[in-house]
Amino acid sequence: MPRHTHRFVETYTGLVGFGLDRPTDEHTLAVYLQKFSDDALLKLLLPRLSAAELTEIFDLINRLMRRHMSEEEYHRLFLKEG
């Protein structure tokens, strides 16, 4: 059984647009992130990114997780340990 899920993008039927209100912004970001992490899209996009772009994305994700997640949440939700 897969440990990772991407169900939100498959079931969300609301507005996808940014700047209207906080709930719509959160939903839009969830849709974009789940679409962005699609295997076929990443296979196409990753080789086209510069080294600086790869570093920028990696650093942003890590900075946000360190700022907003506890150690336990990081291990449980990101690393899927335990």
C-alpha positions as CSV (number, residue, x, y, z in Angstrom):
1,M,0.0,0.0,0.0
2,P,1.4,3.4,-0.9
3,R,2.5,5.6,2.0
4,H,2.0,8.9,0.1
5,T,-1.4,10.4,-0.9
6,H,-2.5,13.0,-3.3
7,R,-6.3,12.8,-2.9
8,F,-7.1,16.5,-2.5
9,V,-6.3,17.3,-6.2
10,E,-8.5,14.4,-7.2
11,T,-11.6,15.5,-5.2
12,Y,-11.4,19.3,-5.0
13,T,-14.1,21.0,-7.1
14,G,-13.7,24.6,-5.8
15,L,-12.1,27.6,-7.4
16,V,-8.4,27.4,-8.3
17,G,-7.2,31.0,-8.1
18,F,-5.0,33.0,-5.8
19,G,-5.7,36.2,-3.9
20,L,-9.4,36.0,-3.2
21,D,-9.3,34.8,0.4
22,R,-7.2,32.6,2.7
23,P,-9.2,29.4,2.3
24,T,-9.1,29.6,-1.6
25,D,-5.4,30.4,-1.5
26,E,-4.8,27.3,0.7
27,H,-6.9,25.1,-1.6
28,T,-5.2,26.5,-4.7
29,L,-1.7,25.9,-3.3
30,A,-2.7,22.3,-2.4
31,V,-3.8,21.7,-5.9
32,Y,-0.7,23.3,-7.4
33,L,1.7,21.4,-5.1
34,Q,0.0,18.0,-5.8
35,K,-0.1,18.6,-9.5
36,F,3.6,19.8,-9.4
37,S,4.7,16.6,-7.6
38,D,3.1,14.4,-10.3
39,D,5.7,11.8,-11.4
40,A,5.2,12.6,-15.2
41,L,5.5,16.3,-14.7
42,L,8.6,16.0,-12.5
43,K,10.2,13.7,-15.0
44,L,9.8,16.4,-17.6
45,L,10.5,19.5,-15.5
46,L,13.4,18.5,-13.2
47,P,16.0,18.0,-16.0
48,R,15.1,21.5,-17.3
49,L,15.7,23.3,-14.0
50,S,19.0,25.0,-13.4
51,A,21.2,24.1,-10.5
52,A,20.2,27.4,-8.8
53,E,16.4,26.6,-9.4
54,L,16.8,23.1,-7.9
55,T,18.6,24.6,-4.8
56,E,16.0,27.4,-4.5
57,I,13.1,24.9,-4.4
58,F,14.9,22.5,-2.1
59,D,15.9,25.3,0.3
60,L,12.3,26.8,0.4
61,I,10.7,23.5,1.2
62,N,13.2,22.7,3.9
63,R,13.0,26.2,5.4
64,L,9.2,26.0,5.6
65,M,9.2,22.6,7.2
66,R,11.8,23.6,9.8
67,R,9.7,26.8,10.6
68,H,6.3,25.2,10.8
69,M,6.7,21.5,11.8
70,S,7.9,19.9,15.0
71,E,10.6,17.2,14.8
72,E,7.9,14.5,15.5
73,E,5.6,15.9,12.7
74,Y,8.6,15.9,10.3
75,H,9.4,12.3,11.0
76,R,5.8,11.1,10.9
77,L,4.4,13.2,8.0
78,F,7.3,13.9,5.7
79,L,9.6,10.9,6.3
80,K,6.7,8.6,7.0
81,E,8.5,7.0,9.9
82,G,6.5,5.2,12.7
